Amino acid sequence: MESKASQLELVASFRTYRAARQEFLAFLGCKESNRDPLAEFAERIAQAVLGGTLATSRVQKGHDLVTETGETVQVKYLANPEGAWVNEHPVDFRGGCDRYALLIVEALDPKALVVFSREGLAGACSELGKRHPNQDLTLQFTRANY
């Protein structure tokens, strides 16, 4: 069992994180959010790049952003340590969105925003040499693809 001192250090460390998290979410304009700050950040980066309006409901299914031309965009992030990736991501259009924006984050450093269109997904899969099923609606995104 951990000592009382280390328990207090854990709580103090969490309070530091909490204050930084609250400051970051306030900057993003969603200080009351209990969602993952990377999810909130990814949506705002996608909005800055693609334009449009964030969905009214922060937890709705199907899309997170509507562009000025009316396209719906699902926004996600893929976080990994620097170097070898331990996580991959399924890009998935089965929810009905028009575009899929994926923020690539390594060691908590945003590296790129990759945006796929529904109509271009099969071609992207072909160019990447993918062999998984449903390539018109899904893409298994890996470090090799990035």
Secondary structure, 3 states (H helix, E strand, C coil): CCCHHHHHHHHHHHHHHHHHHHHHHHHHCCCCCCCCHHHHHHHHHHHHHHCCEECCCCCCCCCCEECCCCCEEEEEEEEECCCCCCCCEEEECCCCCCEEEEEEEECCEEEEEEEEECCCHHHHHHHCCCCCCCCCCEEEECCCCC
